[in-house]
Amino acid sequence: MDWRAYIHSDPQVLLGKPVVRGTRLAVEFILRLFAAGWSDQQVLESYPSLTREALQAVFAFSAECMAEESLYAMPKSGA
């Protein structure tokens, strides 16, 4: 999936955070909805300007960003 058709960054919108094109919905915000347990159906119903393709693009963009980053040291659990 080529996420570039769906995700963009504009310094005039949300301080340049990556957003779904044509919205003010940041990629980070959408990912946090999923992290909080929302389903794709809940997200699409709550934000009708989004499409399934746009959601797929959010994940494709995020995966590509993670692939370009260095290995992260994960904190050890408090056990």
Backbone as ProteinMPNN parsed JSONL, in Angstrom:
{"seq_chain_A": "MDWRAYIHSDPQVLLGKPVVRGTRLAVEFILRLFAAGWSDQQVLESYPSLTREALQAVFAFSAECMAEESLYAMPKSGA", "coords_chain_A": {"N_chain_A": [[0.853, -1.187, 0.0], [0.599, 2.151, -0.888], [1.056, 4.613, 1.164], [1.329, 7.301, 0.814], [-0.637, 8.591, -0.658], [-2.591, 9.016, 1.157], [-1.659, 9.984, 3.618], [-0.255, 12.9, 4.978], [1.838, 15.766, 5.708], [1.653, 18.976, 6.996], [2.912, 22.046, 7.866], [1.076, 23.941, 8.725], [-1.028, 22.573, 9.762], [-1.921, 21.005, 12.652], [0.64, 21.477, 13.721], [2.366, 20.308, 11.903], [2.261, 17.564, 12.279], [1.916, 14.21, 11.044], [-1.013, 13.601, 9.227], [-4.233, 12.231, 8.271], [-4.977, 12.742, 4.984], [-6.975, 15.504, 4.069], [-8.227, 15.702, 6.476], [-8.123, 16.579, 9.991], [-7.101, 14.651, 11.514], [-4.711, 13.14, 13.282], [-2.133, 10.755, 12.622], [-0.983, 9.637, 14.892], [-3.071, 10.023, 16.787], [-5.077, 8.331, 15.768], [-3.792, 5.842, 15.958], [-3.602, 5.711, 18.738], [-6.284, 5.42, 19.407], [-6.767, 2.791, 18.537], [-4.934, 1.504, 20.216], [-6.206, 1.895, 22.594], [-8.196, 0.103, 22.433], [-10.221, 0.381, 20.563], [-12.2, -0.705, 17.803], [-11.812, -1.221, 14.23], [-14.263, -0.715, 13.064], [-15.547, 0.893, 14.999], [-13.909, 3.173, 14.897], [-14.256, 4.001, 12.227], [-17.018, 4.525, 12.213], [-17.173, 6.581, 14.083], [-15.637, 8.559, 12.95], [-16.509, 9.559, 10.171], [-15.259, 10.636, 7.923], [-13.063, 9.15, 7.439], [-11.7, 6.324, 5.672], [-11.562, 2.777, 4.999], [-9.265, 2.31, 3.531], [-7.748, 4.538, 4.223], [-7.267, 3.986, 6.915], [-5.73, 1.685, 6.637], [-3.556, 2.853, 5.416], [-2.594, 4.414, 7.526], [-1.485, 2.439, 9.174], [0.405, 1.352, 7.418], [2.091, 3.554, 6.982], [3.018, 3.94, 9.626], [4.357, 1.51, 10.065], [6.396, 1.723, 8.176], [7.758, 3.949, 9.181], [8.679, 2.905, 11.624], [10.377, 0.921, 10.693], [12.471, 2.386, 9.752], [13.696, 3.344, 11.986], [16.051, 3.161, 14.731], [16.966, 0.369, 16.827], [15.011, 0.059, 19.705], [15.548, 0.348, 23.167], [13.843, -1.465, 25.435], [12.114, -0.767, 28.449], [12.751, -2.554, 31.478], [10.504, -4.727, 33.215], [9.004, -4.051, 36.424], [9.578, -6.193, 38.122]], "CA_chain_A": [[0.0, 0.0, 0.0], [1.325, 3.419, -0.921], [0.38, 5.474, 2.126], [1.513, 8.711, 0.455], [-1.883, 9.144, -1.181], [-3.524, 9.199, 2.271], [-1.033, 10.617, 4.783], [0.632, 14.013, 4.636], [2.228, 16.66, 6.79], [1.608, 20.383, 6.617], [3.232, 22.832, 9.068], [-0.087, 24.734, 9.116], [-2.047, 21.677, 10.324], [-1.436, 20.262, 13.818], [2.083, 21.704, 13.866], [3.119, 19.459, 10.994], [2.124, 16.124, 12.54], [1.298, 13.485, 9.924], [-2.462, 13.457, 9.344], [-4.936, 11.67, 7.128], [-5.239, 13.819, 4.028], [-8.34, 16.02, 4.057], [-8.76, 15.749, 7.842], [-7.186, 17.026, 11.02], [-6.909, 13.463, 12.341], [-3.304, 12.752, 13.27], [-1.812, 9.327, 12.64], [-0.79, 9.302, 16.305], [-4.384, 9.96, 17.416], [-5.757, 7.121, 15.304], [-3.11, 4.71, 16.581], [-3.98, 5.673, 20.156], [-7.63, 4.841, 19.494], [-6.605, 1.34, 18.454], [-4.242, 1.065, 21.425], [-7.19, 1.935, 23.676], [-9.139, -0.986, 22.254], [-11.256, 0.646, 19.56], [-12.165, -1.535, 16.596], [-11.852, -0.411, 13.005], [-15.649, -0.302, 12.867], [-15.798, 2.033, 15.883], [-13.186, 4.338, 14.377], [-14.91, 4.447, 10.987], [-18.331, 5.091, 12.551], [-16.985, 7.827, 14.825], [-14.976, 9.531, 12.071], [-16.98, 9.152, 8.837], [-14.396, 11.109, 6.841], [-12.043, 8.123, 7.227], [-12.051, 5.139, 4.895], [-10.742, 1.609, 5.338], [-7.97, 2.51, 2.888], [-7.003, 5.508, 5.025], [-6.794, 3.274, 8.104], [-4.637, 0.824, 6.189], [-2.427, 3.751, 5.177], [-2.051, 4.783, 8.834], [-0.621, 1.349, 9.623], [1.535, 1.242, 6.49], [2.975, 4.678, 7.315], [3.628, 3.66, 10.919], [5.305, 0.405, 9.888], [7.567, 2.243, 7.466], [8.502, 4.801, 10.118], [9.356, 2.035, 12.588], [11.437, 0.201, 9.991], [13.569, 3.309, 9.54], [14.248, 3.736, 13.278], [17.013, 2.282, 15.384], [16.424, -0.526, 17.829], [14.661, 0.73, 20.944], [15.747, -0.405, 24.396], [12.579, -1.509, 26.173], [12.339, -0.769, 29.902], [12.47, -3.822, 32.135], [9.352, -4.666, 34.112], [9.381, -3.778, 37.81], [9.622, -7.415, 38.938]], "C_chain_A": [[0.887, 1.234, 0.0], [0.57, 4.42, -0.043], [0.436, 6.945, 1.736], [0.257, 9.374, -0.118], [-2.853, 9.512, -0.059], [-2.967, 9.987, 3.449], [-0.147, 11.765, 4.307], [0.897, 14.863, 5.861], [2.26, 18.082, 6.25], [1.889, 21.198, 7.879], [2.055, 23.665, 9.573], [-1.196, 23.892, 9.759], [-1.407, 20.852, 11.434], [0.087, 20.309, 13.962], [2.927, 20.759, 13.023], [3.065, 17.976, 11.292], [1.534, 15.453, 11.309], [-0.191, 13.265, 10.203], [-3.006, 12.718, 8.13], [-5.345, 12.829, 6.245], [-6.724, 14.21, 4.04], [-8.996, 16.064, 5.426], [-7.738, 16.423, 8.743], [-6.948, 15.879, 11.996], [-5.461, 12.985, 12.202], [-3.164, 11.235, 13.287], [-1.679, 8.865, 14.084], [-2.135, 9.129, 17.015], [-5.113, 8.666, 17.038], [-5.114, 5.879, 15.914], [-3.472, 4.589, 18.058], [-5.399, 5.144, 20.352], [-7.55, 3.324, 19.466], [-5.92, 0.792, 19.703], [-5.19, 1.037, 22.628], [-8.281, 0.881, 23.504], [-10.253, -0.748, 21.25], [-11.091, -0.327, 18.4], [-12.158, -0.632, 15.372], [-13.269, 0.081, 12.742], [-15.992, 0.906, 13.743], [-15.13, 3.302, 15.361], [-13.9, 4.886, 13.145], [-16.282, 5.061, 11.256], [-18.199, 6.439, 13.251], [-16.38, 8.941, 13.974], [-15.318, 9.179, 10.622], [-16.147, 9.678, 7.675], [-13.272, 10.114, 6.55], [-12.586, 6.982, 6.378], [-11.181, 3.979, 5.38], [-9.34, 1.752, 4.742], [-7.115, 3.493, 3.679], [-6.471, 4.852, 6.293], [-5.63, 2.36, 7.752], [-3.378, 1.669, 5.964], [-1.787, 4.203, 6.485], [-1.083, 3.712, 9.314], [0.591, 1.182, 8.713], [2.56, 2.338, 6.765], [3.729, 4.394, 8.601], [4.671, 2.556, 10.812], [6.57, 0.891, 9.186], [8.411, 3.131, 8.368], [9.288, 3.953, 11.109], [10.52, 1.301, 11.935], [12.67, 1.081, 9.798], [14.26, 3.716, 10.837], [15.262, 2.725, 13.783], [16.291, 1.387, 16.376], [16.167, 0.249, 19.115], [14.971, -0.193, 22.124], [14.447, -0.322, 25.187], [12.865, -1.538, 27.656], [11.984, -2.139, 30.478], [11.264, -3.649, 33.045], [9.852, -4.545, 35.557], [9.482, -5.007, 38.681], [10.942, -7.634, 39.61]], "O_chain_A": [[1.817, 1.342, 0.8], [-0.432, 4.998, -0.464], [-0.325, 7.753, 2.267], [0.12, 10.596, -0.059], [-3.824, 10.234, -0.288], [-3.729, 10.594, 4.201], [0.616, 11.619, 3.351], [0.267, 14.701, 6.906], [2.822, 18.35, 5.188], [1.172, 21.055, 8.87], [2.04, 24.058, 10.739], [-2.188, 24.437, 10.243], [-0.469, 20.093, 11.192], [0.727, 19.308, 14.284], [4.063, 20.444, 13.378], [3.749, 17.193, 10.632], [0.734, 16.063, 10.6], [-0.573, 12.802, 11.278], [-2.338, 12.593, 7.104], [-5.98, 13.78, 6.7], [-7.606, 13.351, 4.023], [-10.17, 16.414, 5.547], [-6.643, 16.787, 8.314], [-6.633, 16.105, 13.164], [-5.047, 12.495, 11.151], [-3.973, 10.528, 13.888], [-2.206, 7.816, 14.454], [-2.31, 8.174, 17.771], [-5.692, 7.997, 17.893], [-5.817, 4.963, 16.339], [-3.631, 3.48, 18.569], [-5.684, 4.49, 21.356], [-8.189, 2.648, 20.273], [-6.291, -0.275, 20.193], [-5.001, 0.255, 23.56], [-9.184, 0.777, 24.334], [-11.14, -1.589, 21.1], [-9.976, -0.721, 18.06], [-12.455, 0.56, 15.458], [-13.45, 1.192, 12.242], [-16.653, 1.837, 13.284], [-15.727, 4.379, 15.384], [-14.122, 6.092, 13.033], [-16.667, 6.022, 10.59], [-19.015, 7.336, 13.038], [-16.587, 10.123, 14.248], [-14.508, 8.569, 9.924], [-16.311, 9.212, 6.547], [-12.601, 10.223, 5.523], [-13.788, 6.714, 6.374], [-10.191, 4.182, 6.082], [-8.35, 1.366, 5.364], [-5.903, 3.313, 3.796], [-5.345, 5.129, 6.705], [-4.653, 2.279, 8.496], [-2.269, 1.24, 6.286], [-0.568, 4.359, 6.553], [0.005, 4.022, 9.799], [1.689, 0.899, 9.193], [3.762, 2.077, 6.778], [4.944, 4.584, 8.665], [5.747, 2.656, 11.401], [7.68, 0.513, 9.56], [9.64, 3.074, 8.327], [10.445, 4.256, 11.401], [11.549, 1.087, 12.576], [13.786, 0.574, 9.693], [15.303, 4.367, 10.798], [15.317, 1.586, 13.319], [15.134, 1.631, 16.718], [17.022, 1.015, 19.56], [14.68, -1.388, 22.071], [14.006, 0.765, 25.56], [13.764, -2.255, 28.094], [11.045, -2.795, 30.027], [11.027, -2.567, 33.581], [10.992, -4.899, 35.859], [9.474, -4.873, 39.905], [11.114, -8.622, 40.325]]}, "name": "protein", "num_of_chains": 1, "seq": "MDWRAYIHSDPQVLLGKPVVRGTRLAVEFILRLFAAGWSDQQVLESYPSLTREALQAVFAFSAECMAEESLYAMPKSGA"}
